[in-house]
């Protein structure tokens, strides 16, 4: 993975996160209401010590169905307390007791627990990406840094946002998914699930390289000639077009955002200075191999916003010196990108 550069200056803190699962809380914000009818049981669960795949397997065993009958909108980590939706296809709507699904069993894993917060019938399987965003409550421990400087940096983040990097989760342990993607494109055979993961890692690496180049050029949240714009809260893009005072006002209001490429076959939509920067950032040997592999895989050119503003960003200090952060992010964005703009935050779960 490309090392992300910081947009807002030198680190203002050092800290640890996920010293306990409760230090990383994330809740999916639902994208729709249950229909109330159908053979798909829509469950909102809170879980600890289990990732989404493990929870899906648990649900399938409980319902006596194949894992393909389970739907979920997004992936959540094991080392956290998470709330998310699942759908379970239950023919004839004959479901086992909800109580038989719930568990709090430290002996079965590192503090594993699952409880059902809500359930309702729905007409369709829950598709990937069907969420409005994610709400985070993060506890940073062993914080070193001046509180005034930390507050100033958080205020800057609330005002300007942060670069919308893909997080380390996309790149596997030690960032190895990128080298594996290069090997796959060179002919190494992989399973279908691994192929999907490696394609995503390759695309994410290329996007992160472009974003890092725009930070270094001082234009990650400012326009370049030939810019392609994305409407806030959507994947709709427009441009390039002449930059006007109206576009500047929309940029300042976070109504639109500059974008970078999600690589695939077809022509780059950007032109002029924006296109030149993108191609220069992706000119190295590894990047060239990744680009060619993605094109051969049939992925199409798409765009992703370069900046991200956490909604409702707030913070407070606990009596034990821990810093608590609260914010919402859109789907597909990473809390680690917010933490990275603060400083060196060590993931205790990963390092332990």
N, C-alpha and C positions, 0 to 999 in steps of 0.2 A: 504493500500500500504506500502511496505517496505520502510523505510526512506533511500534514496540514500546516500551513503558515498562519499566523494570527493576524487578524485585520485590525485589532484595536490596541496593539502594542505588547510590551513585555508582560510576562505573567505577574499577577498581583496576589496569587496565593498558591500554596501547595496543600493538598488534603488527600484523604482517603474516602472512597465511597464503597458501598456494599460490604461494609464490615459485618453487617447482618442483612438478611433478606428484606427486613422492614425498612432499611435505609434507601431502598429503591422501589417506590410504589408507582405503578402506572395503570391507568384506567382508560379503556377504550371509550370514546364518545360515539354513541350509536348514530348511524347514518339514516335510520328509518325506524318506524314503529312496527311491531309485529301485527300481522293481518288479523290474527285471532282465529284463523281457519286454515286447514291443511294438515298434512301428515309429517311436517317438520317441526319438531319441538325445539323452540328457540330458548336456550339456556344462557343466563348471565351468571358466570361463576367467578368466585375469588379463589385464587390458588397461590400456594407458596411451595417453593422447592420443586416445581415441575414446569417444564417448558410446554409450549403449545402442542407439539407432537405427542408427548407423553400423555397430556390431558386428553387429547383426541382418542388415543388408544384406550384410555381408561373409560371414556364415554362409550366407545364402541363395544367394549366388553360388558359394560353395564346394560346396554340396550340389546345385546345379542345380535349386532349387525356388523357388516364389514366396515373397515375404516373409511372406505370410499363414501359411506353414507354420512360422514361427519363433515360439516362445513365450518369454516372460521374465516374472519376477515383479515387478521394479521398474525404475525409471529411474535411471541413474547418469550423472554428469557427465563431460565430456571432460577437464577440467583436474584429473586425479586418477589414482591407481593404484587400480583397482577389481577386485574378484573377484565374479563373479555367475554364476548359472546361466542357460543357454538350453536350449530343446528344439528339435530339428529333426526334422520329419516326413520320414522317408526310406522311401519305399515299398520293400517287399521287403527292407529292412534292408541295402541295398547302398550303403555309404557310401564316399566318397573317402578316401584316406589322411589321417589326422589331421595328419601333418606338412605337408600342403599347405595347411592352414588357418593354421598359425602364421606369425607375421611379426614382424620387428623392423626397421622401415624408416623411418629418420628422413627420408628423401627424400620419403616419401608424405604427410607431415604433421608437426606439431610433436611429434616424438619418438614416433610411433605404434608400438605393439607389442601383440601378442596371443599368448598361449600357453595351451595346454589343460592344466589341472591334473588333471582327472578326466573320465571319460566312462562312461556306462552306458545300457542300453536301459530305456525306460519305456513304460507303457501309454497315457499321455495327454499331450496338449500342456500345457506348463507355463502355468498361469493367472496373471493379474496378482494380486499380493498373496500368493502362496503362498511366504512366507518367515517365519521366526520373528523376524527383526529384522536390524539391521545393526551391525557392529563397526567402530569408528573408531580410527585412530591419526593424530593431527593434530600437526603441527609448527608452532609459532608462532615467528616470527623477529622480530628487532629489537624485543624486548620492553622496554617502558618501564613501570616500576612497582616498588613495594616487594614483595620476594618473600614477606615475612610476610603482607602484606595479600592477595596473590594466593592463598597457601595457605589463609588463613582463608576467602576467598570460595569456593574450591573445596571446602573442608570443609562450608560451608553448603549448597552445591549438592548434595553427596553426601548430606547429611542431609535437606534439605527439597525437593530437586528444583528445577525451573524452570518458568515458564509455558510451556504447550504451544502456542506460536504456530506458525502456518504460516510457513515460511521465505520469503525473498525470491524463491526459485526459482519459486514459484507465481505471481508477479506480473509476470514479464517484465522486460525492460530498462527501468529507470526507473519501474517499477510501472505500466507502460502497459496491462497486461491489464485492469485495473479499468475504465478509461475506454473501452476497446474493448468490454468487456462491456455497459456502459451503452449504447453505440452499437448493439450487436447487439440489445439488448432494445428499442431504439427503431426497429428495422427494417432495419439494415444486414445484408446477406447475407454469410455466412461459410461456409467449407468445414466439413465434418463434424468433422474433426480439430481445427480451430480452435474450433469451437463447444464441444466437450468441454473444451478447455483454458480457455476463457473462463467457462464455467459453474463450473468448479473455482475459478477466481480470484475470482469473485463470492462464492461460498460462503465461501471462505477469508477474504476481506476482512471479511465480516460477523462471522465467528467471532472474528477478531483484534480487532475493535472491542469486542465483549462482553468478551473476556479483558482488554483494556487497562482497561476500566471497572472490572472486578473487582479488578485490581491497585491502581488508584487508590483503590478503596473498602476495600482491605486484606483482601479475602476471596477471593483467587484459589485459595487452598488451605484455605479454611475454609468452613463451611456457611452458607448463607442459608436463611431460611424459604421453603419451597416448592422445595427443591433436588431435582434429579434426579441420581442416582448411577450411576456406571459401575463394574462389576467390573474389577479389575486384570487385564490380559492378555486381555481379551475386549471385545466390543462390547455386552455385555448390560447393560441399564439397569434401574433400579427406582426407585420413589418417584414423586412426593413422599410423605413420611411423617414423622411426628414424630421429631425428632432425639433420640437416646437416648445413654446412656453406652456402649452396645454399638456404636453407629454411630461414636462418637468414637474408640473403641479401634480399630475397623477403618480409620478414616481415618488415625489415627496410624501404623498398621502398613502403610499403602499398599496395603491390600486393596481399598479403594474410593476413588473420586475424584469431586469435583464436576465438573459438565459445563456446556458451553455449546452453543448451537444451531448445527447445520448446516442452513441455512435451506431450506425447501421448503413445499409446500402442506400444509394441515392445521393443527391447533391446536398451539401450544407446549405441551409436556408440563409445563414448570415452572409454578409458581403463586406467589402471594404476593410477597415481596420479591425473589426470584430472577427472576420474570417481569417485575416492574416495572423492575429494572435492565436486563434484556435489551432490553426495548422502548424504554427511554430511550436506550440506547446505539445503537439502530438507527432513530432517529427523524429523522435528517437527510434532505435531498433525495436525495443519492446513494444512501444506504442504502435509502430507500423504493423507489427505482427498481430497485435490485438485488433487493430482496425480491420485488417484483411480477414481475420478469422470471424469477426462479427458480421462482416459483409457476406462471407460465404455461408454463414449460418442463416442468412435471410432476414435478419433484423433490419428494421427500417429506421432512417434518421428521425429522431425525436428531439425534444428540448426539455430542459429542466431549469427551474428558476435558480439563479445564483445566490439569492439571499433569502433569509428566513428570519422572521421576527416572532419570538415567543409571545403568545397572547397571555395577558394577565400576569406578567412576571412579578412575583413578590418574594420577599425573603425576610427571615428573622433569625436571631441568635438565641440558642438555648442556653440554659444556665451552665451546662457542661461544656460550653464552647463550640458546640456543633452549629453549623450553618444549614438552615433549611431553605430550600428553593422550591417554588411552586410556579408552574407554567403549563400552558397547552401548546401542542405542536400539531401541524397538519399531518395527514397520512404520509408515510414514506420519509419522514424527517427524524433526525436523531438527537436525543438529549445530550449525547457525548459532544456534539458540535457546539452546544451552548457551554458546556463545562470547559471545553478546550480553549475558549476565549477568556476564561478566568485564569487558567494556569495549569500546573501539573497536578492532575487528579488521578491518583493511583486506584485502580480497580482491585480491591482487596480480594474479591472472589476469583478473579483471573490470576492474580499473583500468588494466591494461597493454594 
